[in-house]
Amino acid sequence: MTMVNTQKHSEKCRGMRQVFLLIFYFIFLILSDEVLGEGFPVQIEHRYGVAEILEKPQRVVSIGYTSHDFILALGVKPIALRRWYGNHPRGVWPWAEAALGDAEPDIMWGSINIEKIAALKPDLIVATMSGLTRDEYNFLSRIAPTLLGPPGYGAFNTPWQAQTRMLGLALDREKKAAEIIAEFDQRVNDIRLAHPKWQGMSASICWAGGSIVYASFDPRSQLIESLGFEIPAFIDDLVNQESEFYATISDELLPLLDTDVLLWLDSGDNRQHLRQLRLRPTLRAWQQGREVYLDESLSAAFSHASPLSMHHALDLLIPLLEQAADGDVTTLVESMLQADLLPKPSISQIQMNKLQANLP
């Protein structure tokens, strides 16, 4: 009897060990996928080649003008980033400050310093939206896996969704990347449903400091088109390979941009240039109050076209588009009023207003 009981006890112990081993195995699978980065190594194709990332990156250097926004949106804080423009000592604009938190990345400015990047000992270099040359890439890729935009796009016209997915894969944040895209798509869909009159209306985006207009495949235009507006097709035909995402036109061709909504992008203060455009008063958009002025802050959010900046841009831009596209010529667009860019009333109109005010 003792031998039988001992045998049964041993079998019971073996069974319990198997159960514990199975539990441990499943826990390991979960941890290895979500914490240990079991999906590595990964190979990611980009416009200059293939980046092979052997393990989950811990020291990420961002050298794209806007790529740090994408990295921060995914919950990763780069050890160094490239400041684009603006008076922001930490290299990020207000919409990214919370995501940066108390991190103190090395701030790079101007041209790419390969020796400095090498000294940082990165295990991933993110160069999307950087303008990186092939020679620079050849040097940097010897330091660490280096990512540019996906094949088929230029240096500065990669859609934000493609950048987000690529970086989600590189940083072991694929689920987070999908959530970011889904959340923004839902917001855009809600805006479209709330503004049926916008669907099919024409819009053009111009730089306030010169005769530059942005093509439909520019990230800024893609955001406007996602709301239902359409960028004139002729602009895309004027874009050359060197410029990649914009076209330069003479002032005499300004009437071609007389769209249902005309957006003036201003990264500095070019209001005087707008006031002096001779043909601007001939535009129906000018006469009927369908222009929108984007000041430095809104232009920056619009131009970063990142998961963080675009929410900020929509917060400011949607009310202005509502004012410009409501079909009522008496509605003033607030940003145009604040920038003192609205048409000046003629002397005869002023006199008429005074006469009407004195009528019983």
C-alpha positions in Angstrom: 0.0 0.0 0.0 2.8 2.3 0.8 4.4 1.8 -2.6 1.1 2.5 -4.4 0.5 5.7 -2.4 4.1 6.8 -3.1 3.6 6.2 -6.8 0.3 8.1 -6.9 2.0 11.0 -5.0 4.8 11.1 -7.5 2.4 11.1 -10.5 0.4 13.9 -8.8 3.6 16.0 -8.3 4.6 15.4 -12.0 1.1 16.6 -13.1 1.4 19.7 -11.0 4.9 20.4 -12.3 3.5 20.2 -15.9 0.7 22.6 -15.1 3.2 25.1 -13.6 5.5 24.7 -16.6 2.6 25.4 -19.0 1.6 28.5 -17.0 5.2 29.6 -16.9 5.5 29.0 -20.7 2.4 31.2 -21.5 3.7 34.0 -19.2 7.0 33.8 -21.0 5.3 34.1 -24.4 3.4 37.2 -23.2 6.5 38.8 -21.7 8.7 38.0 -24.6 6.3 39.6 -27.1 5.4 42.7 -25.1 8.5 43.3 -22.9 11.4 41.4 -24.2 10.9 42.3 -27.9 10.6 38.8 -29.2 9.8 40.2 -32.7 13.4 41.1 -33.2 15.4 41.2 -35.3 13.4 43.1 -37.9 14.2 44.2 -41.4 12.6 47.5 -42.6 12.9 48.6 -46.2 13.4 52.3 -46.8 14.3 54.6 -49.7 18.0 54.0 -49.4 18.1 50.3 -48.5 17.2 48.0 -45.7 17.7 48.6 -42.0 18.2 45.5 -39.9 17.4 46.1 -36.2 18.7 43.2 -34.1 17.0 44.0 -30.8 14.6 46.5 -29.3 16.2 50.0 -29.5 17.2 51.7 -26.3 19.2 54.7 -27.5 17.3 56.4 -30.3 18.7 59.4 -32.1 16.3 61.5 -34.2 17.8 63.5 -37.0 14.6 64.2 -39.0 13.2 67.7 -38.8 9.9 66.3 -37.4 10.7 62.7 -36.6 11.1 63.3 -32.9 7.3 64.1 -32.8 6.5 60.6 -34.1 8.9 58.9 -31.7 7.5 60.8 -28.7 3.9 60.0 -29.8 4.9 56.3 -29.6 6.1 56.7 -26.1 9.8 56.6 -26.7 12.1 59.5 -25.7 15.1 60.0 -28.0 18.5 60.6 -26.5 19.1 63.3 -29.2 16.9 65.2 -31.6 17.3 67.7 -34.4 15.8 71.1 -33.8 14.0 72.4 -36.9 13.1 76.1 -36.2 11.3 78.2 -33.6 12.4 79.6 -30.2 12.1 76.4 -28.2 15.3 75.5 -26.3 14.3 71.8 -25.9 13.8 71.4 -29.6 10.1 70.6 -29.5 7.0 72.7 -29.9 4.4 73.0 -27.1 2.3 70.1 -28.4 5.2 67.7 -27.7 6.3 69.0 -24.3 4.2 66.7 -22.3 5.4 63.7 -24.2 9.0 64.7 -23.7 8.4 65.1 -20.0 11.6 65.5 -17.9 13.8 64.0 -20.6 16.9 66.1 -21.6 17.9 65.0 -25.1 21.0 66.3 -26.8 19.7 69.1 -29.1 21.3 69.2 -32.6 21.0 72.2 -34.8 21.7 72.8 -38.5 23.5 70.3 -40.7 24.0 66.7 -39.7 27.1 66.1 -37.5 28.1 62.5 -38.1 30.9 62.5 -35.5 28.6 63.8 -32.8 26.0 61.2 -33.6 28.6 58.5 -33.5 29.7 59.7 -30.0 26.1 59.2 -28.7 26.4 55.5 -29.5 22.9 55.1 -30.8 21.3 51.7 -31.5 18.8 53.3 -34.0 19.0 56.5 -36.1 15.7 57.9 -37.3 16.2 60.0 -40.4 12.6 60.2 -41.8 11.9 63.8 -43.1 15.6 64.6 -42.8 16.9 65.4 -46.3 19.7 62.9 -45.6 21.9 62.3 -48.7 23.0 58.9 -49.7 26.6 59.6 -48.7 25.5 60.7 -45.3 23.4 57.6 -45.0 26.3 55.4 -45.9 28.3 56.8 -43.0 25.5 56.8 -40.5 24.3 53.2 -41.3 27.8 52.0 -40.2 27.1 53.5 -36.8 23.7 52.1 -36.2 20.6 51.0 -38.2 19.3 54.1 -40.0 15.7 54.6 -41.1 14.5 56.9 -43.9 11.0 57.1 -45.3 9.5 54.1 -47.1 10.3 53.4 -50.8 8.3 55.4 -53.3 8.3 58.7 -51.5 10.7 61.6 -51.5 12.6 63.1 -48.6 9.7 65.2 -47.4 6.4 63.8 -48.6 6.0 60.6 -46.7 2.4 60.3 -45.4 2.4 60.5 -41.6 0.6 57.2 -41.3 3.4 55.4 -43.2 6.0 57.0 -40.9 4.0 56.0 -37.8 3.7 52.4 -38.9 7.4 52.2 -39.8 8.5 53.6 -36.5 6.0 51.5 -34.6 7.7 48.4 -36.1 11.2 49.7 -35.5 10.5 50.6 -31.8 8.4 47.6 -30.9 5.3 49.8 -30.7 3.2 48.4 -33.5 0.0 48.2 -31.4 0.5 51.8 -30.2 1.0 53.0 -33.8 -2.2 51.4 -34.9 -4.1 53.0 -32.1 -2.7 56.4 -32.9 -3.8 56.1 -36.6 -7.2 54.8 -35.7 -7.8 57.6 -33.1 -6.9 60.3 -35.6 -8.9 58.7 -38.4 -12.0 58.6 -36.1 -11.5 62.3 -35.4 -11.2 63.2 -39.1 -14.3 61.1 -39.9 -16.3 62.9 -37.2 -15.2 66.3 -38.6 -16.3 65.2 -42.2 -19.7 64.1 -40.9 -20.1 67.4 -39.1 -19.2 69.4 -42.3 -20.9 67.9 -45.3 -20.6 71.1 -47.3 -16.8 70.8 -47.2 -16.9 67.6 -49.3 -15.6 68.5 -52.8 -14.9 72.1 -52.1 -11.6 73.3 -53.6 -8.7 74.5 -51.4 -5.2 75.7 -52.0 -2.3 76.2 -49.6 0.2 78.9 -50.3 3.2 80.3 -48.6 2.6 83.9 -47.5 6.2 84.9 -48.2 6.3 84.0 -51.9 4.6 82.3 -54.7 4.9 78.7 -53.4 1.9 76.4 -53.5 1.8 72.9 -52.0 0.9 69.8 -54.0 -1.8 67.3 -53.0 0.9 64.8 -51.9 2.4 67.2 -49.4 1.5 66.2 -45.8 -0.2 69.6 -45.2 -2.4 69.1 -48.3 -3.1 65.5 -47.3 -4.5 66.8 -44.0 -6.8 69.3 -45.7 -8.0 66.7 -48.3 -8.7 64.3 -45.5 -11.4 66.8 -44.3 -13.1 66.7 -47.7 -11.4 69.6 -49.6 -9.7 69.0 -52.9 -6.3 70.5 -54.0 -6.3 71.7 -57.7 -4.8 69.0 -59.9 -2.7 71.5 -61.9 -0.5 72.2 -58.9 0.8 68.6 -58.9 1.7 69.0 -62.6 3.9 72.0 -61.8 6.0 70.2 -59.1 9.5 69.1 -60.2 11.7 66.4 -58.9 13.9 68.8 -57.0 11.1 70.5 -55.0 9.3 67.2 -54.4 6.2 68.6 -52.7 5.6 72.2 -53.8 5.4 74.4 -57.0 6.6 77.9 -57.6 4.4 80.2 -59.6 4.7 83.8 -60.7 2.5 86.4 -59.0 0.6 86.8 -62.3 -0.7 83.2 -61.9 -2.2 83.9 -58.5 -5.8 83.9 -59.9 -5.4 80.2 -60.7 -5.4 79.7 -56.9 -8.8 81.4 -56.4 -10.3 78.4 -54.7 -13.3 78.0 -52.4 -10.9 78.3 -49.5 -7.4 79.9 -49.7 -4.9 79.2 -46.9 -1.9 81.4 -46.3 0.9 79.6 -44.5 3.2 81.9 -42.6 6.2 80.6 -40.6 7.4 84.1 -39.9 5.7 87.4 -40.5 5.0 88.0 -44.2 1.8 89.9 -43.8 3.2 92.9 -45.6 4.0 90.8 -48.6 0.4 89.6 -48.7 -0.9 93.1 -48.5 1.2 94.1 -51.5 0.2 91.3 -53.8 -1.4 93.3 -56.6 -3.7 90.6 -57.9 -4.9 89.4 -54.5 -7.8 91.9 -54.4 -9.1 90.4 -57.7 -9.6 87.0 -56.1 -13.2 86.1 -55.1 -11.7 84.4 -52.0 -10.4 87.8 -51.0 -13.6 89.6 -51.8 -15.9 87.1 -50.2 -13.8 86.4 -47.0 -12.7 82.9 -47.8 -9.0 83.3 -46.9 -7.5 81.8 -43.8 -4.2 83.1 -42.3 -2.1 80.5 -40.4 0.3 82.3 -38.0 3.6 80.9 -36.9 2.2 78.6 -34.3 -0.6 77.2 -36.4 1.7 77.0 -39.4 4.3 75.0 -37.4 1.7 72.5 -36.1 0.3 72.2 -39.7 3.8 71.7 -41.2 5.0 69.2 -38.6 2.2 66.9 -39.7 2.8 64.5 -36.9 0.5 62.5 -34.6 1.0 65.1 -31.9 1.0 68.3 -33.9 -2.0 67.5 -36.1 -4.5 67.3 -33.2 -3.2 70.8 -32.1 -3.5 72.1 -35.7 -7.1 70.8 -36.0 -8.1 72.5 -32.7 -7.1 75.8 -34.1 -7.9 75.3 -37.8 -11.4 73.9 -37.8 -13.1 77.1 -36.4 -11.2 79.1 -39.1 -12.3 76.8 -41.9 -15.9 77.0 -40.6 -15.8 80.8 -40.8 -14.2 80.8 -44.3 -16.4 78.1 -45.9 -19.8 79.0 -44.4 -21.0 80.7 -47.6 -21.8 84.0 -45.7 -19.7 86.9 -47.0 -20.4 88.8 -43.7 -18.6 86.2 -41.6 -15.1 87.4 -40.7 -12.3 84.8 -40.4 -10.8 85.5 -37.0 -7.2 84.9 -38.0 -7.5 87.3 -41.0 -9.0 89.9 -38.7 -6.2 89.5 -36.1 -3.5 89.7 -38.8 -5.1 92.8 -40.3 -5.4 91.2 -43.7 -9.1 91.8 -44.4 -10.2 94.0 -47.3 -10.3 97.7 -46.3 -13.7 99.3 -46.9 -13.7 102.0 -49.5 -14.4 105.7 -48.6 -17.8 105.5 -50.3 -18.7 102.4 -48.3 -17.7 104.1 -45.1 -19.8 107.1 -46.0 -22.8 104.9 -46.9 -22.5 103.1 -43.5 -22.5 106.5 -41.7 -25.6 107.6 -43.7 -27.4 104.3 -42.9 -26.5 104.7 -39.2 -28.2 108.2 -39.1 -31.4 107.0 -40.7 -34.4 106.7 -38.3 
